[in-house]
Amino acid sequence: MPGSPAGGDAASGHVVVRRCTESDVAALEAGEPPGSGYARGAFARQKADAVDFLVAVVVDDGSVVGSAELTNDEPPELKNLGVDDAARGRGVGTALIRAAELIVDARILGAGVGQRALVVGVGLDNPRAAALYERLGYRRTGVQTSTTYGYVDAEGVTHTVTERDEELIKRW
Ligand SMILES: CC(C)(COP(=O)(O)OP(=O)(O)OC[C@H]1O[C@@H](n2cnc3c(N)ncnc32)[C@H](O)[C@@H]1OP(=O)(O)O)[C@@H](O)C(=O)NCCC(=O)NCCS
């Protein structure tokens, strides 16, 4: 829901989920390895209306502890879900997924039951993330995709990785 900062808000204890702002990008960049450029790129995709770039923010100090991108595709896909190591296991990932579902709700207000859908791709080597999604109502489709992407590690070294994902989908 481009332009509406409130549309995907979801609270999880002391963490709130909302669309990323310019100042969040600055904070995210400070924690990225040199040359990563991920937050800046995701923010540019949001500006181009290709995604909602969601961030999970600690209310007390404004720090960003997780993020995800909700695409404007049909059906939409939730991509690049990640929560900082130290913040895992406290419901932040769940709050990001729920916030994305609320945005999907708002995009198609008045849709009938079963007409809303959200797709996620989960690595075949990531059963814990698959378990989280299945607990939230996502179903395995058996559809596998292969994604090749580059990332920069903590030492600033770029790696190219090919990951095999299975698509999961939730309809409601
Ligand atoms: C997956 C992830 C986003 C979950 O965030 P979170 O804030 O820990 O999630 P919640 O607290 O809402 O839920 C906890 C559940 O997440 C899953 N989880 C926890 N740690 C995880 C990890 N290191 N990797 C994958 N899944 C994990 C488990 O299902 C866990 O439930 P359990 O404790 O009963 O096993 C987070 O662990 C992460 O960033 N992992 C690395 C990146 C990743 O795997 N992204 C998902 C791509 S589809």
The ligand as a Gaussian input file, in Angstrom:
#p B3LYP/6-31G(d) Opt

LIG

0 1
 C       13.112000     -16.973000      10.263000
 C       13.180000     -15.700000      11.121000
 C       12.803000     -14.494000      10.281000
 C       12.191000     -15.863000      12.279000
 O       12.227000     -14.686000      13.062000
 P       11.890000     -14.739000      14.635000
 O       11.699000     -13.360000      15.093000
 O       12.901000     -15.576000      15.330000
 O       10.499000     -15.524000      14.591000
 P        9.415000     -15.705000      15.745000
 O       10.012000     -15.388000      17.072000
 O        8.187000     -14.992000      15.334000
 O        9.143000     -17.255000      15.608000
 C       10.116000     -18.195000      16.053000
 C       10.200000     -19.282000      15.019000
 O       11.013000     -18.867000      13.902000
 C       11.749000     -19.992000      13.427000
 N       13.182000     -19.720000      13.650000
 C       13.807000     -19.345000      14.764000
 N       15.131000     -19.184000      14.554000
 C       15.351000     -19.461000      13.275000
 C       16.500000     -19.460000      12.448000
 N       17.724000     -19.160000      12.905000
 N       16.354000     -19.769000      11.155000
 C       15.138000     -20.073000      10.655000
 N       14.000000     -20.104000      11.412000
 C       14.102000     -19.790000      12.696000
 C       11.320000     -21.195000      14.262000
 O       10.203000     -21.803000      13.612000
 C       10.875000     -20.525000      15.530000
 O        9.975000     -21.300000      16.229000
 P       10.544000     -22.337000      17.338000
 O       11.315000     -21.490000      18.300000
 O        9.308000     -22.941000      17.911000
 O       11.422000     -23.293000      16.595000
 C       14.606000     -15.479000      11.734000
 O       14.952000     -16.602000      12.467000
 C       15.715000     -15.234000      10.721000
 O       15.982000     -14.081000      10.378000
 N       16.343000     -16.304000      10.244000
 C       17.426000     -16.190000       9.278000
 C       16.899000     -15.765000       7.915000
 C       15.782000     -16.679000       7.451000
 O       15.813000     -17.891000       7.613000
 N       14.762000     -16.039000       6.834000
 C       13.569000     -16.741000       6.363000
 C       13.592000     -16.807000       4.884000
 S       12.112000     -17.595000       4.297000

